[in-house]
Amino acid sequence: MPSDYYELLDVSRDAGENDLKRAYRRKAREHHPDANPGDAGAEARFKEISEAYAVLSDPKARATYDRYGHEGLRGGASGQGFDFDFSGNLSDIFESFFGGNPFGGGRRGRASGPPRGDDQEIVVDLEFAEAIFGVDRPIDIGTRVSCADCGGSGAAAGTAPTVCRDCDGVGQVRQVRQSFLGQMVTTAPCIRCRGIGEEIAAPCRSCRGDGRLAETVSIVIRVPPGVDTGATLRLGGRGPVGPRGGPAGDLYVHLRVAESDEFVRQGDLLLAELPVTMLQAALGTTVSFDTLDGPRELEVKAGTQPNDTIRLNGLGVPRANGRGRGDLHVVVRVDIPKKLSKSETALLAEVAAERGEHVNVRAVATAHVESPSDELDGDHPSARRWNWRRKH
């Protein structure tokens, strides 16, 4: 009869996850085959303990075991058993706790192959319009490429890598050390083959056995529309290749967008400024305005006030989800002239008098009277106000 899983771990039937972990760690150390040299049953007991933890740490398997026992786990008499798979390598559980394989098999097969290349990061500068509309940007980057002379193997022409003599192609070496539990076995990457599992007797002269060379390569980066400073593009497999034919890492492109003199970006909204004169704002006008999409005719309505906004739909930043573009808001800036000619002053003074608005008439008089003592023509609209002030 199979042993009771709770008894194997020496825990109660309501033991929690942390209790199970502590119990398994204790029992695994106690019954580890390396801690019991000469005990033929140590490995069997250790497998039972690992199986018990595998079941009780899985909520669904544990519920089935509590209800139907061992038969329920194997689809037995209950008719609705839980088909729990014990064919996997129980040493994986031990490795998650202790980092080693207690059975001398399982993962100690051939190494998985040459390691993957490192990831690489670069920064690419974009013009403002390039970030808005997207661009295919060619760049030159320094990276590592596969050696053409040896095809990336690292071995000289006419030769080939052989199985590493230290690790027997596993890529790892086992180290035995003494502890208070007895002998403990740990694994570490093989120094001779650098964890690849192969060694090279006759290295390639071009790459010196590394299988790769440092070169500057030209690539084209496709920048999508609507990116902004801080955005990162990931180009899978475009980074440096790994040693001895290992796959390439990824290339991460960090984007940096230049500021615009004409536009300010707020998300998918663009802001711009349109300068008009006070007369254009008062009387209205039509002006040509250069958007990022080309010139547009803008209507400035009569009576437009400073900071009024003209909205141009769909001329902003493309949205990241691909659903259209934001808008362009053109803010009207009304420019007031700092200097006026004599005729301009007179005309504006006439308008002010017509509207009954108080203005600095001394400036008007200075612009049109030869001397301060001379009076303006009494028929002049501004003269009546100016002369009245002089008399009173």
MIKOLMI-777095 format. One line per field, with one value per residue (C-alpha): x, y, z. Coordinates in Angstrom, 2 decimals. Layout:
residues N
X: X:...
Y: Y:...
Z: Z:...
END
This chain:
residues 392
X: 0.00:1.31:2.24:-0.05:1.23:0.56:2.43:5.34:5.77:4.81:2.17:-1.47:-4.24:-4.97:-1.32:-0.87:1.45:4.29:3.98:4.26:7.36:9.13:8.23:9.40:12.66:13.35:12.40:14.27:17.49:16.96:16.36:18.55:20.54:23.81:23.08:22.54:25.49:25.11:21.34:19.71:16.25:17.18:16.34:12.96:12.03:13.14:10.94:7.97:8.52:8.80:5.64:3.80:4.81:3.90:0.35:-0.29:1.11:-1.36:-4.81:-6.81:-4.72:-4.83:-8.63:-8.92:-6.47:-8.32:-11.58:-10.55:-7.01:-4.38:-6.97:-8.58:-5.31:-5.04:-8.66:-9.63:-12.81:-14.46:-15.14:-14.26:-10.68:-8.06:-5.48:-2.33:0.81:3.70:5.75:7.52:10.93:10.47:13.97:12.62:10.94:14.18:16.03:13.54:14.48:18.15:19.45:20.64:19.50:19.55:19.02:21.99:19.74:16.86:18.40:21.89:21.49:23.29:23.59:20.79:23.23:25.19:23.86:21.78:23.49:23.15:20.46:21.62:20.29:20.70:19.24:17.86:17.08:14.04:12.79:9.38:7.60:9.27:7.83:4.37:4.21:6.70:9.85:12.14:15.42:18.68:21.34:24.78:25.37:28.31:27.37:28.59:27.91:28.53:32.04:31.90:35.09:33.84:30.09:29.77:31.02:34.32:36.24:38.88:38.08:38.03:37.42:34.38:33.66:33.88:32.10:33.62:35.86:35.11:31.31:30.71:28.57:26.23:27.54:27.61:29.88:28.78:30.58:30.37:30.80:30.42:27.71:26.12:23.71:26.54:27.56:25.67:25.91:25.69:26.08:27.93:28.60:31.55:34.57:36.23:33.28:31.54:28.37:28.02:28.95:31.49:35.15:37.23:40.62:41.51:39.95:39.12:41.87:39.46:37.24:39.63:37.01:34.23:32.24:31.51:33.18:32.62:31.36:29.40:26.23:23.59:19.96:16.68:14.46:10.78:9.45:5.63:3.59:2.81:5.84:7.27:10.40:10.82:9.20:11.17:11.06:12.03:13.54:13.62:16.75:18.44:20.97:24.42:24.63:25.59:28.98:29.59:26.43:24.12:20.96:21.00:19.68:17.19:17.81:16.05:15.75:15.05:13.59:14.37:12.23:13.39:11.15:9.35:9.51:5.95:4.06:3.58:2.42:-0.01:-0.75:-2.47:-3.25:-1.09:-1.07:0.13:-0.08:-1.45:-0.38:-2.85:-3.06:-5.66:-7.43:-7.49:-8.93:-11.51:-12.54:-11.82:-9.54:-8.38:-4.75:-2.59:-1.23:1.44:0.36:2.43:0.24:0.84:-0.71:-4.34:-6.56:-7.81:-10.75:-10.31:-13.80:-14.55:-14.33:-11.85:-10.38:-6.86:-6.46:-9.51:-8.92:-9.39:-9.79:-8.54:-9.89:-7.61:-4.43:-2.88:-0.86:-1.79:-3.22:-1.26:-4.20:-4.32:-7.76:-7.27:-5.46:-5.92:-6.70:-4.67:-5.68:-4.50:-4.53:-4.98:-2.45:-3.46:-0.44:-0.78:1.56:4.05:4.55:2.12:2.59:0.88:-1.82:-2.43:-2.68:-5.21:-7.33:-7.37:-8.15:-11.07:-12.34:-11.97:-13.90:-16.60:-16.94:-16.77:-13.71:-11.16:-7.66:-4.40:-5.27:-2.01:-0.29:-2.84:-2.26:1.51:1.26:-0.84:-0.19:2.95:3.27:1.55:-0.19:-1.84:-5.36:-6.65:-9.12:-12.47:-14.05:-11.71:-13.56:-10.70:-10.31:-13.49:-12.39:-8.82:-9.80:-12.41:-9.77:-7.41:-10.11:-11.23
Y: 0.00:3.50:5.54:8.34:11.62:13.58:10.99:11.03:14.79:14.56:17.32:17.60:17.35:21.08:22.09:25.28:26.00:27.28:24.28:21.95:23.75:23.59:19.93:18.99:20.88:19.07:15.63:16.08:16.87:13.95:11.35:12.72:9.84:11.72:12.14:8.39:6.69:2.92:3.04:1.45:2.63:6.28:7.19:5.42:7.24:10.52:9.95:9.20:12.44:14.43:12.80:13.64:17.29:17.44:16.32:18.27:21.51:21.33:22.46:20.40:17.25:17.64:17.95:14.77:12.92:14.01:12.68:9.55:8.76:7.34:5.70:9.04:10.47:7.71:7.76:4.76:3.50:6.88:7.04:10.72:10.67:13.31:12.10:13.38:12.92:11.29:10.74:14.06:14.41:14.78:16.12:19.41:19.99:19.41:21.75:24.53:24.23:23.26:23.88:20.33:16.98:14.22:11.31:11.77:11.83:13.93:17.21:15.88:15.37:17.27:21.01:22.92:24.57:27.79:30.64:33.44:36.74:39.73:42.34:45.71:49.22:52.29:55.82:57.27:60.97:61.96:65.22:66.36:65.57:62.15:61.21:62.37:60.60:57.75:57.11:54.36:55.45:53.84:53.69:52.17:50.24:48.36:44.77:41.17:39.12:35.48:34.73:34.04:31.94:29.30:29.76:30.70:27.36:28.76:25.81:26.12:25.02:21.23:20.69:20.61:21.12:18.00:16.97:18.70:16.31:17.92:17.93:15.23:17.61:18.56:22.10:21.73:19.99:18.33:19.23:17.10:18.78:17.67:19.13:18.28:16.11:14.27:14.65:17.29:17.59:20.96:21.92:24.82:25.89:24.11:26.41:24.68:24.92:27.92:25.87:25.06:21.38:21.49:22.36:23.40:21.82:24.01:27.45:29.61:32.17:34.96:34.81:32.88:30.25:32.63:32.17:35.89:39.16:42.80:44.79:47.91:47.01:49.13:48.47:50.27:50.97:51.37:53.98:53.91:57.14:58.93:58.00:60.37:60.79:57.83:55.29:52.08:49.79:46.13:44.46:40.75:38.92:42.09:42.31:40.67:36.98:34.50:32.75:29.67:29.96:31.03:32.95:36.74:38.84:41.67:45.28:47.92:51.33:54.24:57.24:60.89:63.46:67.01:69.90:71.98:75.77:75.91:73.15:71.86:68.31:67.23:63.55:63.27:67.01:69.60:73.26:76.14:79.92:82.24:85.89:88.44:92.21:93.94:95.12:91.61:90.32:93.11:93.01:89.35:87.92:84.75:83.72:80.84:78.66:75.97:72.75:69.56:68.36:71.44:74.95:75.49:78.56:79.70:82.04:84.56:85.79:89.42:90.16:87.35:87.74:86.92:83.19:82.19:78.78:77.55:73.76:71.67:68.14:65.22:67.22:66.25:63.22:59.70:57.63:54.61:52.26:53.22:54.84:58.13:61.24:63.90:67.54:70.68:73.68:77.02:79.69:83.27:85.80:89.43:91.65:95.32:97.71:99.54:102.41:104.16:106.71:110.09:109.10:105.79:107.60:110.03:107.30:105.28:108.37:109.01:105.49:105.94:109.20:107.58:104.82:107.25:105.59:107.47:107.44:109.20:112.30:114.01:111.50:112.21:115.92:115.53:113.52:116.12:119.55:121.45:122.97:122.22:125.61:125.00:123.70:120.95:121.72:122.05:119.87:116.98:114.34:114.11:117.86:118.48:116.19:117.51:121.20:120.70:119.24:122.17:124.72:123.00
Z: 0.00:-0.80:2.21:3.36:1.96:5.16:7.21:4.77:5.29:8.97:8.71:9.73:7.17:7.45:6.91:4.91:2.00:4.19:6.51:3.51:2.22:5.57:6.01:2.53:2.94:6.21:4.91:1.64:3.45:5.80:3.08:0.32:-1.25:-0.82:2.87:3.21:1.49:1.31:1.92:-1.12:-0.10:0.30:-3.28:-3.10:0.11:-1.38:-4.44:-2.19:-0.29:-3.50:-4.84:-1.63:-1.85:-5.56:-4.76:-1.56:-2.98:-5.89:-4.61:-7.12:-6.68:-2.91:-2.88:-4.96:-2.71:0.45:-0.98:-2.88:-1.76:-4.10:-6.36:-7.04:-8.29:-10.84:-11.99:-9.88:-8.20:-7.78:-11.50:-11.58:-10.46:-11.01:-13.51:-11.78:-13.86:-11.97:-15.12:-14.76:-13.22:-9.45:-9.21:-10.59:-7.24:-5.41:-7.76:-7.03:-3.35:-3.41:-6.97:-7.64:-9.07:-6.44:-8.85:-11.14:-14.21:-15.41:-16.44:-16.75:-20.46:-23.15:-22.80:-24.48:-26.90:-27.22:-25.07:-26.46:-27.22:-24.94:-25.42:-26.72:-26.11:-28.30:-28.41:-31.65:-32.11:-34.16:-35.60:-34.34:-37.63:-37.85:-34.48:-35.55:-38.90:-38.35:-40.33:-41.59:-40.03:-41.26:-38.54:-38.01:-34.80:-33.36:-32.54:-32.73:-35.84:-36.73:-37.96:-41.69:-41.70:-39.27:-39.71:-36.05:-34.71:-33.47:-34.93:-37.62:-41.17:-41.48:-37.76:-35.52:-31.81:-29.64:-26.45:-23.43:-21.51:-18.12:-18.18:-20.80:-22.85:-20.01:-19.64:-15.87:-13.42:-10.18:-7.02:-3.87:-0.52:3.06:5.27:8.58:6.57:4.88:1.27:-0.72:-4.50:-6.26:-9.89:-11.52:-15.12:-16.67:-16.83:-19.77:-22.20:-20.55:-20.15:-23.85:-23.53:-26.36:-26.57:-29.53:-30.10:-33.12:-32.74:-35.76:-36.30:-37.21:-34.12:-31.82:-31.10:-30.10:-33.29:-33.64:-34.53:-33.58:-36.56:-37.44:-39.29:-41.00:-40.19:-40.84:-37.85:-38.64:-36.23:-36.01:-36.07:-32.83:-30.74:-28.16:-26.08:-23.74:-26.07:-26.61:-29.63:-29.20:-32.25:-31.53:-32.67:-33.92:-31.10:-30.82:-31.70:-29.02:-28.88:-31.02:-33.05:-30.25:-31.20:-31.27:-28.43:-28.81:-29.75:-27.66:-29.33:-26.98:-28.80:-28.14:-29.98:-30.68:-29.67:-32.28:-32.59:-33.91:-32.11:-28.58:-28.01:-25.30:-25.80:-29.17:-29.19:-30.97:-29.98:-32.15:-32.08:-34.78:-34.54:-35.95:-35.69:-33.58:-36.71:-38.18:-34.93:-34.88:-38.52:-39.32:-41.97:-43.73:-43.28:-44.47:-41.66:-42.07:-40.35:-40.28:-43.13:-45.26:-45.47:-44.46:-44.87:-41.46:-40.99:-38.20:-37.44:-36.71:-33.01:-32.30:-28.81:-27.61:-26.84:-28.86:-30.41:-33.95:-33.96:-36.88:-36.54:-37.35:-37.78:-34.44:-33.35:-34.57:-31.72:-30.53:-31.07:-34.74:-34.45:-36.19:-35.04:-32.45:-33.25:-33.84:-31.73:-33.10:-30.39:-31.64:-30.41:-30.95:-31.48:-30.41:-32.29:-30.09:-32.56:-34.89:-37.63:-37.33:-39.78:-38.00:-34.69:-36.09:-37.58:-34.39:-32.37:-34.68:-34.10:-30.35:-30.47:-32.56:-29.98:-27.09:-25.67:-23.62:-25.12:-24.39:-26.41:-25.54:-27.75:-30.45:-30.18:-30.23:-33.39:-35.25:-33.76:-34.75:-31.27:-27.98:-28.08:-31.42:-31.38:-33.57:-36.32:-34.65:-37.31:-36.50:-34.46:-31.98:-31.75:-29.90:-27.04:-27.07:-27.18:-24.51:-22.19:-22.90:-22.04:-18.90
END
